[in-house]
Amino acid sequence: MRETVRTLVGQRGRFEIADGRVTMEAADPAPSLRVRQPEHPPLGESESVAALALTGDDVSARIELTTADAEELVDALGEVLDR
């Protein structure tokens, strides 16, 4: 069972933080999700190799990914596709 920590509801959508995970539902028009890479390669393991950028009317979020974060995301998406 998921434990909801915080839910925010606004005119443009709904944001929920549950079990340390963020979920978002946006109203029309739907925001864009893009994968961005830094201009230069990272110098160390703790630096970002990519970022997920969510942008739209009155909404914006950015999540920086280290190599370990990106590998974990790829593994999680692989599990979803294998179902």
C-alpha positions in Angstrom: 0.0 0.0 0.0 1.3 3.5 -0.9 1.6 6.0 1.8 0.7 9.5 0.6 2.9 12.1 2.2 1.6 15.2 0.4 -0.9 16.0 -2.3 -1.3 19.4 -3.9 -4.2 20.2 -6.2 -4.3 23.3 -8.3 -6.1 24.8 -11.3 -3.5 23.3 -13.7 -3.1 19.9 -12.3 -2.3 17.6 -9.3 1.0 16.8 -7.7 1.5 14.0 -5.3 4.5 12.9 -3.3 4.1 9.2 -2.1 6.8 6.9 -0.8 9.5 9.4 -1.9 8.1 9.4 -5.5 6.6 12.4 -7.3 3.6 11.9 -9.5 2.1 14.7 -11.6 -1.2 15.0 -13.6 -1.5 18.1 -15.7 -4.6 19.7 -17.2 -4.7 20.7 -20.9 -2.5 21.7 -22.6 -0.2 18.9 -21.6 3.3 19.9 -20.6 6.4 18.7 -22.6 8.9 16.2 -21.1 12.4 16.5 -22.6 15.7 14.7 -21.9 18.5 17.2 -21.8 22.3 16.5 -21.8 24.9 18.9 -20.5 27.1 20.7 -22.9 30.2 19.0 -21.6 30.7 15.5 -20.3 30.6 15.2 -16.5 34.0 15.2 -14.7 32.9 12.9 -11.9 30.3 10.3 -10.9 28.3 12.8 -8.8 27.8 15.2 -11.7 24.7 15.1 -14.0 24.8 13.2 -17.2 21.3 14.2 -18.2 18.2 16.0 -16.9 14.5 15.4 -17.3 12.8 18.8 -17.9 9.0 19.1 -17.7 7.7 22.5 -19.0 4.2 23.8 -19.7 1.8 26.6 -18.8 2.4 27.5 -15.2 4.4 24.3 -14.6 8.1 23.5 -14.7 10.2 20.8 -13.1 13.8 19.6 -13.6 15.4 16.4 -12.3 19.1 16.0 -12.6 20.4 12.5 -13.2 23.8 11.1 -12.3 25.1 8.0 -14.1 23.7 5.8 -11.4 20.3 7.6 -11.5 20.2 7.2 -15.3 21.0 3.5 -15.1 18.3 2.9 -12.4 15.8 4.7 -14.6 16.7 2.6 -17.7 16.4 -0.6 -15.6 13.0 0.5 -14.3 11.7 1.3 -17.8 13.0 -2.0 -19.0 11.0 -3.8 -16.3 7.9 -1.9 -17.4 8.4 -2.9 -21.0 9.0 -6.5 -20.1 5.6 -6.9 -18.4 
